[in-house]
Amino acid sequence: MARWSQFWEQFRRNHGAVVGLCIVLMVIGMAVTAPIIYPEDPGEMIAPPFLWPFEDWMFPLGSDSLGRDIAAQIFHGARVSLLVGTAATSAAVSIGVSVGLAAGYFRGRVDDVLMRMTEVIQTIPPFVLSIIMVAVFRPSLRTIIVAICVVSWPSIARLVRAEALTLREREFVQAGVVMGMSNLRLVLTQILPNALTPVVIAASLMMATSILLEAGLSFLGLGDPNVVSWGMIIGAGRDSVRDAWYISAIPGCAIFITVLGLNLVGEGLNDALNPRLRRR
Amino acid sequence: MAAAARMIGDRAQKSRKRWMTTDNFFLKVLPARILRSILIIAAIAALNFGIVHLAPGDVADVLAGESGAASPEFIEDLRVRFGLDKPLWQQFLIYMGQIAQFDLGYSFRFSRPVIDLVLERLPATLMLMIPTLFLAFVVGTSLGVAAARRAGRWSDAVVSITALFFYAMPIFWIGVMMIVLFSVKLRWLPTGGMITIGADYAGLDHILDIARHMVMPVVALSLFHTAFYARLMRASMLEIFTQDFVVTARAKGLSENRIVYKHVLRNALLPVVTVLGLHIANLLGGAVLVETVFSWPGLGRLAFESVLSRDLNLLLGILLCSSVLVIVTNLTIDAAYQFLDPRIGAR
């Protein structure tokens, strides 16, 4: 408990981080309340088309070229962005941590093979690889999440590997070896907990990147056709951008604010968890 | 006199050492790197093979695209080319053999070999990427230096917050909004394309025309990276400022400008240049979005077109070629790095 309040004390000192946390909580709130506030399908055409924001208070953010309520689309889009962001990030973190621990702890051959793999994936332009994976395996939330995970895990793996390489030389790990701990136990109880700090920070930033990747994919028309996502609305709004630019502008602001919030939280975590580097 | 001679001798020795390490780079490090790069490309080709075979449906159908535009003869041709009746390991060898001969297959949508299409579109993408890298690096690092020198003051806050903002904006959205502002509302710049169609400019006018079309794509593509380099450079500068040799330099009574530009800046640049190499791959991904938004006739736009027509063979060719481009750019940056910091060659 004391550790948590100490952490919060540190986190709170960074005002940007607190703002970021509020933003993230707000977006989570939108995602949770979307089915309550807008129970009907956000793809339904319920308003007159090309309604500007604030023109009709029934539809505070206006409507698009087909008369779909933009506010409803933004609320439902928050669900997709957060779902893809969390799912892709947790998958990438699990794979990255396992690979990184294995490479850094066992070194030698295992390390060589695993690091060559990360090198290959990091050479390929990540966005192009995810485009191909989504296009080949048909666009759906699952393929998008898998594609983002595939391009994201190598950076976590490299981070964890570097931590594991230095940690395994430390006295407390050596002591564990002398005590006859098994490899698995050493890795899970001694190395992993001490390597987690940079992973937590990287994960919060990766979530922001995943949301941007998903937005880019659905902007190109590779989003899940069954759900509304922010990138998709921008892509659809492009056709009428001359007269009704708000259709593309509003979801872009939603992406911007969400990603900004996550980046601020990531920085706050960095400050709070690495007190040594705080005064930068 | 003796001291001067010794100095000249020292300098000669130093420059010889410098050349030795540079030789070391070109004779030992570079060939090893090239060999490794070839292995990476082979691995990517193998990944392509894997993707094609994991895809749902028959391989020939997948490669021919889903638009049903491919003729039965074309499908049959594909079966023969890829040896689809042979065991998987033989198919794999056939495929890798073709890649080794720079044969990336045939795009059914454009009815042309993939390699020709890629080479034709490559210059346009390079025309975006090189100015983007240059702009992002120069503007980003200068802003980072300026912010670090004024750390804690309001001008630092302005740079840091602006960078944070651009770091969070989707680049395709910046592109669309720039079109709204600069093309539709202000009518300053063309909405897209590379040249004004039907204008038939020649000479200088032609170059200026292309330049006008380049402004928005380059700016849209570089904003994210500019923001990133500004933030990285600022943090890197502030870290170097705390090191002992800077304290020594201050104690020697060197001027602040000399400390900043001679001692801190050079060291602070190293992480930025390292990241520059890592960012090439990201930049190519961003090019797909920016070229799509601005109808820029490059590789990225080609990738988008092949997504639209589900031309998988072309997409895989673009994937492989853009990876090669990433590797070549990185090798070039490393070679250039030699002259900036000869210590690297010794590694």
Interface residues (C-beta under 8 A of the other chain):
Chain A: G16 R116 E119 V120 Q122 T123 I124 P125 P126 F127 V128 L129 I131 I132 M133 A135 V136 F137 R138 A208 L212 A215 G216 F219 L220 G221 L222 G231 I234 G237 R238 V241 R242 W245 S248 A249 G252 I255 F256 I257 V259 L260 N263 L264 R280
Chain B: L39 I40 A43 I44 L47 I51 V52 L54 A55 P56 V62 L164 F165 Y167 A168 M169 P170 F172 W173 V176 M177 I179 V180 V184 A235 L238 E239 L278 A281 N282 L284 G285 G286 V288 L289 T292 V293 A303 F304 V307 L308 R310 L312 L315 L316 I318 L319 S322 S323 V326 I327
